[in-house]
């Protein structure tokens, strides 16, 4: 049954009250502006932290910039020490990356061999494909299942069918679906790592994960599993995507092999001091998580009112049905002032919506309601 006009109004009122809660805690938040358009377009397509730069990071950058004529060695070492302390690891288990994308490249380069293949879900974060192609690795994409979950059993079958080495890439929570891998299934597979079976686990959105099934592969590093590399980033929760800071976590021997594939000059002073400041600012982290939860609640209430299916939110985006062609919907939303996600393989009719501030998501929800009234969703 189609929602009535009264249900639309009820949804709008509910989202308004939630947005006011967000306003009380987000005095620094500003709408994201598209660099390619002078009009106030709200960017909900790249999974950035819409609250903007943490004040602690702004202060750290201002204090550090006079030292920008110095090499960043000390700042890099201090950041790695802070990361190690956060995860209860040793510095020897961590490698710096120019964003987590570089960690993925270093991981592929480290595990690659003449007989290796890359096995990955489809869709997922796809930059690793370029790195595998550069190494001439065959790529086996395994379609997500009917529930849009990563199909671990079919991925395992691809490994079994291959006589050489397999490099398995898993994004947890997955991008673009936001679903987490089932803990026992993942744990069981990770413990089977060997010289012929290596794992690259992308945990770019791990800080957002609320599903009790979420299992961080960092626990495998603590158990001295040498066949797993975990990639993390400061681009999402920590709100410094433009400064390009990521890191890898692995067994010390694996880190040594990764360092042989990495540039010694991939760090910059601004990124290092910003990441350390963000990591050590629990107030900002809590604010970001609270804002994300409020924004998600605004959107899901509207989706419920419109009868649009969506997947559980374990990231700073929501994957939801739109009852329309994804590319057409994307174009319509851009015309309405919102940049939303593109089409992903096997998921036409769904959209990945990055979560902005509660205020921004209220505006988005009001637009989505208008789209329903116009027969666009």
C-alpha positions as CSV (number, residue, x, y, z in Angstrom):
1,X,0.0,0.0,0.0
2,X,1.3,3.5,-0.9
3,X,2.0,5.8,2.0
4,X,-0.6,8.5,2.5
5,X,0.0,12.2,2.5
6,X,-0.4,12.1,6.3
7,X,2.5,9.6,6.6
8,X,4.7,11.9,4.5
9,X,3.9,14.7,6.9
10,X,4.5,12.5,9.9
11,X,7.9,11.5,8.5
12,X,8.9,15.1,7.9
13,X,7.9,16.1,11.5
14,X,9.9,13.2,12.9
15,X,13.0,14.0,11.0
16,X,12.7,17.7,11.9
17,X,12.8,16.9,15.6
18,X,15.9,14.7,15.1
19,X,17.6,17.4,13.1
20,X,17.2,19.8,16.0
21,X,19.0,17.3,18.2
22,X,21.8,17.3,15.7
23,X,21.9,21.1,15.6
24,X,22.5,21.3,19.3
25,X,25.8,19.4,19.0
26,X,27.2,20.5,15.7
27,X,28.2,24.1,16.0
28,X,31.0,23.7,13.5
29,X,29.1,21.8,10.8
30,X,28.8,23.4,7.4
31,X,27.1,22.1,4.2
32,X,29.6,20.4,1.8
33,X,30.0,22.3,-1.4
34,X,30.8,20.7,-4.8
35,X,34.1,22.0,-6.1
36,X,32.8,21.8,-9.6
37,X,29.7,23.9,-9.0
38,X,29.4,27.3,-7.3
39,X,25.8,26.5,-6.3
40,X,25.3,25.1,-2.8
41,X,25.2,21.4,-3.8
42,X,25.2,19.0,-0.9
43,X,27.8,16.2,-1.5
44,X,26.4,12.8,-0.3
45,X,28.5,10.6,-2.6
46,X,32.1,10.2,-1.3
47,X,31.5,9.0,2.3
48,X,33.3,11.9,3.9
49,X,32.7,13.1,7.4
50,X,30.4,16.0,6.8
51,X,31.2,17.7,10.1
52,X,34.4,19.0,8.5
53,X,37.8,19.3,10.1
54,X,38.0,18.7,13.8
55,X,39.0,21.8,15.8
56,X,41.8,19.9,17.4
57,X,43.2,19.1,14.0
58,X,43.0,22.7,12.9
59,X,45.0,23.7,15.9
60,X,47.5,21.0,15.4
61,X,48.0,22.0,11.8
62,X,48.4,25.7,12.7
63,X,51.1,24.8,15.2
64,X,52.9,22.4,12.9
65,X,53.0,24.4,9.7
66,X,56.0,26.6,10.7
67,X,58.0,23.4,10.8
68,X,57.0,22.3,7.3
69,X,60.5,22.9,6.1
70,X,61.6,19.9,8.1
71,X,61.2,16.3,7.0
72,X,58.3,14.5,8.8
73,X,60.2,11.6,10.2
74,X,59.5,12.4,13.9
75,X,55.8,13.2,13.2
76,X,55.4,9.9,11.4
77,X,57.0,8.0,14.2
78,X,54.8,9.7,16.8
79,X,51.7,8.9,14.7
80,X,52.6,5.3,14.4
81,X,53.2,5.1,18.2
82,X,49.8,6.7,18.8
83,X,48.1,4.1,16.4
84,X,49.9,1.3,18.2
85,X,48.8,2.5,21.6
86,X,45.2,2.8,20.3
87,X,45.1,-0.8,19.1
88,X,47.3,-2.2,21.8
89,X,49.9,-3.2,19.2
90,X,53.7,-2.6,18.7
91,X,55.0,-0.1,16.2
92,X,56.6,-2.9,14.3
93,X,53.1,-4.1,13.4
94,X,52.1,-0.9,11.7
95,X,53.0,0.7,8.3
96,X,52.1,4.2,7.2
97,X,50.2,4.8,4.0
98,X,49.3,7.8,1.9
99,X,45.7,6.9,2.5
100,X,44.5,3.3,2.9
101,X,44.4,3.0,-0.9
102,X,48.2,3.0,-0.8
103,X,48.2,0.3,1.9
104,X,46.1,-1.8,-0.5
105,X,48.7,-1.3,-3.3
106,X,51.6,-2.2,-1.0
107,X,49.7,-5.3,0.2
108,X,49.1,-6.5,-3.3
109,X,52.7,-5.9,-4.2
110,X,53.8,-7.8,-1.1
111,X,51.6,-10.9,-1.7
112,X,51.9,-11.0,-5.5
113,X,53.6,-13.9,-7.3
114,X,53.7,-15.4,-10.7
115,X,51.0,-17.9,-9.8
116,X,48.8,-15.6,-7.7
117,X,45.2,-14.6,-8.3
118,X,43.0,-11.9,-6.7
119,X,39.6,-13.1,-5.4
120,X,37.2,-10.4,-4.4
121,X,33.4,-9.7,-3.9
122,X,31.5,-7.8,-6.5
123,X,30.6,-5.0,-5.9
124,X,33.1,-3.8,-3.4
125,X,35.7,-1.0,-3.2
126,X,37.4,-1.4,-6.5
127,X,40.7,0.4,-6.5
128,X,42.5,-2.8,-5.7
129,X,41.7,-4.0,-9.2
130,X,44.1,-1.5,-10.7
131,X,46.9,-2.7,-8.4
132,X,46.2,-6.3,-9.3
133,X,46.2,-5.5,-13.1
134,X,49.5,-3.7,-12.7
135,X,50.9,-7.0,-11.4
136,X,49.2,-9.0,-14.2
137,X,47.2,-11.0,-11.6
138,X,44.0,-12.7,-12.7
139,X,41.0,-11.2,-11.0
140,X,38.1,-13.4,-9.9
141,X,35.0,-11.4,-8.9
142,X,32.4,-13.2,-6.9
143,X,28.9,-11.7,-7.1
144,X,27.2,-10.8,-3.8
145,X,24.4,-13.2,-2.9
146,X,20.6,-12.6,-3.1
147,X,20.7,-10.8,0.3
148,X,23.6,-8.6,-1.0
149,X,26.0,-10.3,1.4
150,X,29.5,-11.1,0.5
151,X,29.4,-14.7,-0.8
152,X,32.2,-16.3,1.2
153,X,31.4,-19.8,0.1
154,X,31.7,-18.9,-3.5
155,X,34.9,-17.0,-2.9
156,X,36.3,-20.1,-1.1
157,X,35.4,-22.1,-4.1
158,X,37.4,-19.8,-6.3
159,X,40.4,-20.4,-4.1
160,X,39.9,-24.1,-4.1
161,X,39.8,-24.1,-7.9
162,X,43.1,-22.3,-8.3
163,X,46.3,-24.3,-8.1
164,X,48.5,-21.4,-7.2
165,X,48.4,-18.7,-4.6
166,X,45.2,-16.7,-3.8
167,X,45.0,-13.2,-2.5
168,X,41.6,-12.6,-1.0
169,X,40.3,-9.1,-0.7
170,X,37.5,-8.4,1.8
171,X,36.0,-5.0,2.7
172,X,34.4,-5.2,6.1
173,X,31.9,-3.5,6.4
174,X,31.6,-3.8,2.7
175,X,31.4,-0.7,0.4
176,X,28.9,0.0,-1.1
177,X,26.4,-2.3,0.9
178,X,27.5,-1.5,4.4
179,X,27.0,-5.1,5.5
180,X,29.5,-6.8,7.8
181,X,30.9,-10.2,7.3
182,X,29.7,-12.9,9.6
183,X,32.1,-13.3,12.5
184,X,32.6,-17.1,12.7
185,X,32.7,-17.5,8.9
186,X,35.4,-14.8,8.6
187,X,37.4,-16.0,11.6
188,X,37.4,-19.6,10.4
189,X,38.7,-18.6,7.0
190,X,41.4,-16.2,8.3
191,X,42.8,-18.9,10.4
192,X,43.3,-21.0,7.3
193,X,45.9,-18.5,5.9
194,X,49.0,-20.0,4.5
195,X,51.8,-19.4,2.0
196,X,49.2,-20.1,-0.7
197,X,46.3,-18.1,0.9
198,X,46.7,-14.5,1.9
199,X,44.1,-12.0,3.1
200,X,43.8,-8.2,2.6
201,X,41.1,-6.9,4.9
202,X,39.9,-3.3,4.2
203,X,38.4,-1.9,7.4
204,X,37.9,1.7,6.2
205,X,34.5,1.9,8.0
206,X,35.3,-0.3,11.0
207,X,34.8,2.5,13.5
208,X,31.2,2.9,12.5
209,X,30.2,-0.8,12.7
210,X,27.5,-1.5,15.2
211,X,26.5,-5.0,14.1
212,X,27.6,-7.5,16.9
213,X,28.7,-9.8,14.1
214,X,31.5,-7.4,13.2
215,X,35.0,-8.9,13.7
216,X,38.1,-6.9,13.2
217,X,40.9,-8.8,11.6
218,X,43.3,-6.8,13.8
219,X,42.6,-9.6,16.4
220,X,44.4,-11.9,14.0
221,X,47.5,-9.7,14.0
222,X,47.5,-9.9,17.8
223,X,47.5,-13.7,17.4
224,X,50.6,-13.4,15.2
225,X,48.8,-14.5,12.0
226,X,51.4,-13.6,9.2
227,X,48.9,-14.1,6.4
228,X,46.6,-11.1,7.0
229,X,47.0,-7.4,6.3
230,X,44.5,-5.0,7.6
231,X,44.0,-1.5,6.0
232,X,42.6,1.4,8.0
233,X,42.1,5.1,7.1
234,X,41.7,8.5,8.6
235,X,39.6,9.6,5.7
236,X,36.2,8.6,7.2
237,X,35.4,9.0,10.9
238,X,38.5,11.1,11.5
239,X,37.6,13.6,8.8
240,X,40.9,14.3,7.1
241,X,40.3,12.7,3.7
242,X,42.1,15.5,1.9
243,X,45.3,14.9,3.9
244,X,45.7,11.3,2.7
245,X,46.6,9.3,5.8
246,X,46.1,5.5,6.2
247,X,47.9,2.7,7.8
248,X,48.3,-1.1,7.6
249,X,48.5,-3.6,10.4
250,X,50.2,-6.9,10.0
251,X,52.7,-9.3,11.6
252,X,56.2,-7.7,12.0
253,X,57.6,-10.0,9.3
254,X,54.8,-9.0,6.9
255,X,55.4,-5.4,7.7
256,X,59.1,-5.8,6.8
257,X,58.1,-7.3,3.5
258,X,55.6,-4.4,2.9
259,X,58.3,-1.8,3.7
260,X,60.4,-3.2,0.9
261,X,57.5,-2.3,-1.5
262,X,56.7,1.1,0.0
263,X,58.2,4.6,-0.6
264,X,60.2,5.9,2.4
265,X,58.9,9.4,1.6
266,X,55.1,8.8,1.5
267,X,54.3,10.8,4.6
268,X,53.8,14.5,5.0
269,X,54.0,16.6,8.1
270,X,50.4,18.0,7.9
271,X,48.9,14.5,7.5
272,X,50.9,13.0,10.4
273,X,50.1,15.7,12.9
274,X,46.5,15.9,11.8
275,X,45.9,12.2,12.1
276,X,47.5,12.1,15.6
277,X,45.4,14.9,16.8
278,X,42.2,13.3,15.4
279,X,43.1,10.0,16.9
280,X,43.5,11.5,20.3
281,X,40.3,13.5,20.3
282,X,37.6,11.2,21.8
283,X,35.2,14.1,22.1
284,X,35.2,14.6,18.4
285,X,35.0,10.9,17.7
286,X,31.9,10.7,19.9
287,X,30.4,13.7,18.2
288,X,31.0,12.3,14.8
289,X,29.4,8.9,15.7
290,X,26.4,10.6,17.3
291,X,25.9,12.8,14.3
292,X,26.2,9.9,12.0
293,X,23.6,7.9,14.0
294,X,21.2,10.8,14.0
295,X,21.6,11.4,10.3
296,X,21.0,7.7,9.6
297,X,17.8,7.7,11.8
298,X,16.4,10.7,9.8
299,X,17.0,8.8,6.5
300,X,15.7,5.4,7.7
301,X,12.5,7.0,9.1
302,X,11.9,8.6,5.7
303,X,12.7,5.4,3.9
304,X,10.3,3.5,6.2
305,X,7.5,6.0,5.5
306,X,8.1,5.6,1.8
307,X,8.3,1.9,1.9
308,X,11.8,1.8,0.4
309,X,14.0,-1.1,1.5
310,X,17.5,-0.4,3.0
311,X,20.3,-2.4,4.4
312,X,21.6,-2.1,8.0
313,X,23.9,0.9,8.5
314,X,27.4,0.0,9.7
315,X,29.2,2.9,8.0
316,X,28.7,6.5,7.2
317,X,26.4,5.7,4.3
318,X,23.1,3.8,3.7
319,X,22.5,1.5,0.8
320,X,18.8,1.8,-0.1
321,X,16.2,0.9,-2.8
322,X,15.0,3.7,-5.0
323,X,12.5,2.0,-7.4
324,X,14.2,3.6,-10.3
325,X,17.2,3.3,-12.6
326,X,20.3,4.3,-10.5
327,X,21.9,6.6,-13.0
328,X,18.6,8.4,-13.7
329,X,18.0,8.8,-10.0
330,X,21.5,10.2,-9.6
331,X,20.9,12.8,-12.3
332,X,17.6,13.8,-10.8
333,X,19.1,14.2,-7.4
334,X,22.0,16.3,-8.8
335,X,19.4,18.6,-10.4
336,X,17.7,18.9,-7.0
337,X,21.0,19.9,-5.4
338,X,22.4,16.6,-4.1
339,X,25.3,14.5,-5.2
340,X,24.5,10.8,-4.5
341,X,26.3,7.6,-5.3
342,X,26.8,6.0,-8.7
343,X,25.6,2.7,-9.9
344,X,27.5,-0.4,-8.7
345,X,27.6,-3.8,-10.3
346,X,24.5,-6.1,-9.8
347,X,22.7,-3.4,-7.8
348,X,20.8,-1.3,-10.3
349,X,17.8,0.2,-8.5
350,X,19.8,0.7,-5.3
351,X,21.7,3.8,-4.2
352,X,24.6,4.4,-1.8
353,X,23.8,7.5,0.1
354,X,26.6,9.1,2.1
355,X,25.4,10.5,5.4
356,X,25.8,14.2,5.9
357,X,24.9,16.2,8.9
358,X,21.4,15.8,10.4
359,X,20.4,19.1,8.9
360,X,21.6,18.0,5.4
361,X,19.7,14.7,5.7
362,X,16.5,16.5,6.7
363,X,16.8,18.4,3.4
364,X,17.5,15.2,1.5
365,X,14.6,13.5,3.1
366,X,12.2,16.3,2.2
367,X,13.5,16.0,-1.4
368,X,13.0,12.3,-1.5
369,X,9.4,12.8,-0.3
370,X,8.9,15.2,-3.2
371,X,10.4,12.6,-5.6
372,X,7.8,10.1,-4.4
373,X,5.0,12.6,-5.0
374,X,6.4,13.2,-8.5
375,X,6.6,9.4,-9.2
376,X,10.4,9.4,-9.4
377,X,11.0,6.8,-6.7
